[in-house]
């Protein structure tokens, strides 16, 4: 079940934050899941994509945040 979702502005990727704390990157051209990562939050509440499309910010129920760098169709924590 998705909590929130978005489309990266400069690339054909759809990003989904699920209720099970998984962030998935889906390639809209090939219609397949290209990457996924489990967040470090106890309960993920929000996800935002930076305007430049290079970073994703996730927030948890305790006020904690993670900044994820999107590189080569994969996630890296910053």
Rosetta constraint file for C-alpha pairs under 8 A:
AtomPair CA 1 CA 18 HARMONIC 5.57 0.50
AtomPair CA 1 CA 19 HARMONIC 5.70 0.50
AtomPair CA 1 CA 20 HARMONIC 7.91 0.50
AtomPair CA 2 CA 16 HARMONIC 6.40 0.50
AtomPair CA 2 CA 17 HARMONIC 5.73 0.50
AtomPair CA 2 CA 18 HARMONIC 4.16 0.50
AtomPair CA 2 CA 19 HARMONIC 5.87 0.50
AtomPair CA 3 CA 16 HARMONIC 7.64 0.50
AtomPair CA 3 CA 17 HARMONIC 5.51 0.50
AtomPair CA 3 CA 18 HARMONIC 5.13 0.50
AtomPair CA 3 CA 19 HARMONIC 5.52 0.50
AtomPair CA 3 CA 45 HARMONIC 6.98 0.50
AtomPair CA 3 CA 46 HARMONIC 7.18 0.50
AtomPair CA 4 CA 16 HARMONIC 6.10 0.50
AtomPair CA 4 CA 17 HARMONIC 5.33 0.50
AtomPair CA 4 CA 18 HARMONIC 7.12 0.50
AtomPair CA 4 CA 46 HARMONIC 6.54 0.50
AtomPair CA 4 CA 47 HARMONIC 6.40 0.50
AtomPair CA 5 CA 14 HARMONIC 7.29 0.50
AtomPair CA 5 CA 15 HARMONIC 5.52 0.50
AtomPair CA 5 CA 16 HARMONIC 4.36 0.50
AtomPair CA 5 CA 17 HARMONIC 6.05 0.50
AtomPair CA 5 CA 47 HARMONIC 7.35 0.50
AtomPair CA 6 CA 14 HARMONIC 5.82 0.50
AtomPair CA 6 CA 15 HARMONIC 5.25 0.50
AtomPair CA 6 CA 16 HARMONIC 6.65 0.50
AtomPair CA 6 CA 48 HARMONIC 7.50 0.50
AtomPair CA 6 CA 49 HARMONIC 6.98 0.50
AtomPair CA 7 CA 12 HARMONIC 7.40 0.50
AtomPair CA 7 CA 13 HARMONIC 5.82 0.50
AtomPair CA 7 CA 14 HARMONIC 4.48 0.50
AtomPair CA 7 CA 15 HARMONIC 6.00 0.50
AtomPair CA 7 CA 49 HARMONIC 7.80 0.50
AtomPair CA 8 CA 12 HARMONIC 6.71 0.50
AtomPair CA 8 CA 13 HARMONIC 5.63 0.50
AtomPair CA 8 CA 14 HARMONIC 6.47 0.50
AtomPair CA 8 CA 15 HARMONIC 7.38 0.50
AtomPair CA 8 CA 49 HARMONIC 6.70 0.50
AtomPair CA 8 CA 53 HARMONIC 5.02 0.50
AtomPair CA 9 CA 51 HARMONIC 6.88 0.50
AtomPair CA 9 CA 52 HARMONIC 6.88 0.50
AtomPair CA 9 CA 53 HARMONIC 5.50 0.50
AtomPair CA 10 CA 52 HARMONIC 7.22 0.50
AtomPair CA 10 CA 53 HARMONIC 6.04 0.50
AtomPair CA 11 CA 53 HARMONIC 7.57 0.50
AtomPair CA 12 CA 27 HARMONIC 6.08 0.50
AtomPair CA 12 CA 28 HARMONIC 5.44 0.50
AtomPair CA 12 CA 29 HARMONIC 6.56 0.50
AtomPair CA 13 CA 25 HARMONIC 6.27 0.50
AtomPair CA 13 CA 26 HARMONIC 5.47 0.50
AtomPair CA 13 CA 27 HARMONIC 4.81 0.50
AtomPair CA 13 CA 28 HARMONIC 5.66 0.50
AtomPair CA 14 CA 25 HARMONIC 5.80 0.50
AtomPair CA 14 CA 26 HARMONIC 5.03 0.50
AtomPair CA 14 CA 27 HARMONIC 6.49 0.50
AtomPair CA 14 CA 28 HARMONIC 6.55 0.50
AtomPair CA 15 CA 23 HARMONIC 6.96 0.50
AtomPair CA 15 CA 24 HARMONIC 5.69 0.50
AtomPair CA 15 CA 25 HARMONIC 4.71 0.50
AtomPair CA 15 CA 26 HARMONIC 6.33 0.50
AtomPair CA 16 CA 23 HARMONIC 5.57 0.50
AtomPair CA 16 CA 24 HARMONIC 5.18 0.50
AtomPair CA 16 CA 25 HARMONIC 6.63 0.50
AtomPair CA 17 CA 21 HARMONIC 6.70 0.50
AtomPair CA 17 CA 22 HARMONIC 5.93 0.50
AtomPair CA 17 CA 23 HARMONIC 4.53 0.50
AtomPair CA 17 CA 24 HARMONIC 6.60 0.50
AtomPair CA 17 CA 44 HARMONIC 7.87 0.50
AtomPair CA 17 CA 46 HARMONIC 7.67 0.50
AtomPair CA 17 CA 47 HARMONIC 6.59 0.50
AtomPair CA 18 CA 22 HARMONIC 5.33 0.50
AtomPair CA 18 CA 23 HARMONIC 6.30 0.50
AtomPair CA 18 CA 24 HARMONIC 7.94 0.50
AtomPair CA 19 CA 43 HARMONIC 7.77 0.50
AtomPair CA 19 CA 44 HARMONIC 6.97 0.50
AtomPair CA 20 CA 43 HARMONIC 7.87 0.50
AtomPair CA 20 CA 44 HARMONIC 7.98 0.50
AtomPair CA 21 CA 38 HARMONIC 5.68 0.50
AtomPair CA 21 CA 39 HARMONIC 5.48 0.50
AtomPair CA 21 CA 40 HARMONIC 7.96 0.50
AtomPair CA 21 CA 41 HARMONIC 7.12 0.50
AtomPair CA 21 CA 42 HARMONIC 7.92 0.50
AtomPair CA 21 CA 43 HARMONIC 6.53 0.50
AtomPair CA 21 CA 44 HARMONIC 5.53 0.50
AtomPair CA 22 CA 36 HARMONIC 6.62 0.50
AtomPair CA 22 CA 37 HARMONIC 5.61 0.50
AtomPair CA 22 CA 38 HARMONIC 4.40 0.50
AtomPair CA 22 CA 39 HARMONIC 6.06 0.50
AtomPair CA 23 CA 36 HARMONIC 5.49 0.50
AtomPair CA 23 CA 37 HARMONIC 5.41 0.50
AtomPair CA 23 CA 38 HARMONIC 6.28 0.50
AtomPair CA 23 CA 39 HARMONIC 6.97 0.50
AtomPair CA 24 CA 33 HARMONIC 6.92 0.50
AtomPair CA 24 CA 34 HARMONIC 7.76 0.50
AtomPair CA 24 CA 35 HARMONIC 5.86 0.50
AtomPair CA 24 CA 36 HARMONIC 4.27 0.50
AtomPair CA 24 CA 37 HARMONIC 6.68 0.50
AtomPair CA 25 CA 33 HARMONIC 5.97 0.50
AtomPair CA 25 CA 34 HARMONIC 5.76 0.50
AtomPair CA 25 CA 35 HARMONIC 5.20 0.50
AtomPair CA 25 CA 36 HARMONIC 6.11 0.50
AtomPair CA 25 CA 73 HARMONIC 7.69 0.50
AtomPair CA 25 CA 74 HARMONIC 7.89 0.50
AtomPair CA 26 CA 31 HARMONIC 6.74 0.50
AtomPair CA 26 CA 32 HARMONIC 5.59 0.50
AtomPair CA 26 CA 33 HARMONIC 4.34 0.50
AtomPair CA 26 CA 34 HARMONIC 5.55 0.50
AtomPair CA 26 CA 35 HARMONIC 7.19 0.50
AtomPair CA 27 CA 31 HARMONIC 5.39 0.50
AtomPair CA 27 CA 32 HARMONIC 5.51 0.50
AtomPair CA 27 CA 33 HARMONIC 6.27 0.50
AtomPair CA 27 CA 34 HARMONIC 6.21 0.50
AtomPair CA 28 CA 32 HARMONIC 7.25 0.50
AtomPair CA 34 CA 73 HARMONIC 6.66 0.50
AtomPair CA 34 CA 74 HARMONIC 7.55 0.50
AtomPair CA 35 CA 73 HARMONIC 6.83 0.50
AtomPair CA 35 CA 74 HARMONIC 5.67 0.50
AtomPair CA 35 CA 75 HARMONIC 7.40 0.50
AtomPair CA 36 CA 74 HARMONIC 7.73 0.50
AtomPair CA 36 CA 75 HARMONIC 7.59 0.50
AtomPair CA 37 CA 75 HARMONIC 7.08 0.50
AtomPair CA 39 CA 44 HARMONIC 7.48 0.50
AtomPair CA 39 CA 58 HARMONIC 7.84 0.50
AtomPair CA 39 CA 66 HARMONIC 7.91 0.50
AtomPair CA 40 CA 66 HARMONIC 7.64 0.50
AtomPair CA 41 CA 59 HARMONIC 7.36 0.50
AtomPair CA 41 CA 60 HARMONIC 5.20 0.50
AtomPair CA 41 CA 61 HARMONIC 7.62 0.50
AtomPair CA 41 CA 64 HARMONIC 7.17 0.50
AtomPair CA 41 CA 65 HARMONIC 7.92 0.50
AtomPair CA 42 CA 60 HARMONIC 6.68 0.50
AtomPair CA 42 CA 61 HARMONIC 7.19 0.50
AtomPair CA 43 CA 60 HARMONIC 5.42 0.50
AtomPair CA 43 CA 61 HARMONIC 5.58 0.50
AtomPair CA 44 CA 58 HARMONIC 7.04 0.50
AtomPair CA 44 CA 59 HARMONIC 5.86 0.50
AtomPair CA 44 CA 60 HARMONIC 4.32 0.50
AtomPair CA 44 CA 61 HARMONIC 6.29 0.50
AtomPair CA 45 CA 58 HARMONIC 7.56 0.50
AtomPair CA 45 CA 59 HARMONIC 5.71 0.50
AtomPair CA 45 CA 60 HARMONIC 5.16 0.50
AtomPair CA 45 CA 61 HARMONIC 5.98 0.50
AtomPair CA 46 CA 58 HARMONIC 5.60 0.50
AtomPair CA 46 CA 59 HARMONIC 5.14 0.50
AtomPair CA 46 CA 60 HARMONIC 7.01 0.50
AtomPair CA 47 CA 56 HARMONIC 6.82 0.50
AtomPair CA 47 CA 57 HARMONIC 5.51 0.50
AtomPair CA 47 CA 58 HARMONIC 4.35 0.50
AtomPair CA 47 CA 59 HARMONIC 6.41 0.50
AtomPair CA 48 CA 56 HARMONIC 5.70 0.50
AtomPair CA 48 CA 57 HARMONIC 5.23 0.50
AtomPair CA 48 CA 58 HARMONIC 6.60 0.50
AtomPair CA 49 CA 53 HARMONIC 6.17 0.50
AtomPair CA 49 CA 54 HARMONIC 7.83 0.50
AtomPair CA 49 CA 55 HARMONIC 6.06 0.50
AtomPair CA 49 CA 56 HARMONIC 4.56 0.50
AtomPair CA 49 CA 57 HARMONIC 6.40 0.50
AtomPair CA 50 CA 54 HARMONIC 6.61 0.50
AtomPair CA 50 CA 55 HARMONIC 5.45 0.50
AtomPair CA 50 CA 56 HARMONIC 6.14 0.50
AtomPair CA 50 CA 57 HARMONIC 7.59 0.50
AtomPair CA 54 CA 69 HARMONIC 6.01 0.50
AtomPair CA 54 CA 70 HARMONIC 5.37 0.50
AtomPair CA 54 CA 71 HARMONIC 7.59 0.50
AtomPair CA 55 CA 67 HARMONIC 6.61 0.50
AtomPair CA 55 CA 68 HARMONIC 5.43 0.50
AtomPair CA 55 CA 69 HARMONIC 4.64 0.50
AtomPair CA 55 CA 70 HARMONIC 5.78 0.50
AtomPair CA 56 CA 67 HARMONIC 5.80 0.50
AtomPair CA 56 CA 68 HARMONIC 4.97 0.50
AtomPair CA 56 CA 69 HARMONIC 6.56 0.50
AtomPair CA 56 CA 70 HARMONIC 7.44 0.50
AtomPair CA 57 CA 65 HARMONIC 6.83 0.50
AtomPair CA 57 CA 66 HARMONIC 5.68 0.50
AtomPair CA 57 CA 67 HARMONIC 4.56 0.50
AtomPair CA 57 CA 68 HARMONIC 6.14 0.50
AtomPair CA 58 CA 65 HARMONIC 5.54 0.50
AtomPair CA 58 CA 66 HARMONIC 5.29 0.50
AtomPair CA 58 CA 67 HARMONIC 6.59 0.50
AtomPair CA 58 CA 68 HARMONIC 7.91 0.50
AtomPair CA 59 CA 63 HARMONIC 6.57 0.50
AtomPair CA 59 CA 64 HARMONIC 5.67 0.50
AtomPair CA 59 CA 65 HARMONIC 4.35 0.50
AtomPair CA 59 CA 66 HARMONIC 6.54 0.50
AtomPair CA 60 CA 64 HARMONIC 5.21 0.50
AtomPair CA 60 CA 65 HARMONIC 6.28 0.50
AtomPair CA 66 CA 77 HARMONIC 7.14 0.50
AtomPair CA 66 CA 78 HARMONIC 7.39 0.50
AtomPair CA 67 CA 77 HARMONIC 6.09 0.50
AtomPair CA 67 CA 78 HARMONIC 5.47 0.50
AtomPair CA 68 CA 75 HARMONIC 6.09 0.50
AtomPair CA 68 CA 76 HARMONIC 5.50 0.50
AtomPair CA 68 CA 77 HARMONIC 4.54 0.50
AtomPair CA 68 CA 78 HARMONIC 5.69 0.50
AtomPair CA 69 CA 75 HARMONIC 5.75 0.50
AtomPair CA 69 CA 76 HARMONIC 5.05 0.50
AtomPair CA 69 CA 77 HARMONIC 6.08 0.50
AtomPair CA 69 CA 78 HARMONIC 6.33 0.50
AtomPair CA 70 CA 74 HARMONIC 5.68 0.50
AtomPair CA 70 CA 75 HARMONIC 4.90 0.50
AtomPair CA 70 CA 76 HARMONIC 6.45 0.50
AtomPair CA 71 CA 75 HARMONIC 6.32 0.50
AtomPair CA 71 CA 76 HARMONIC 7.26 0.50
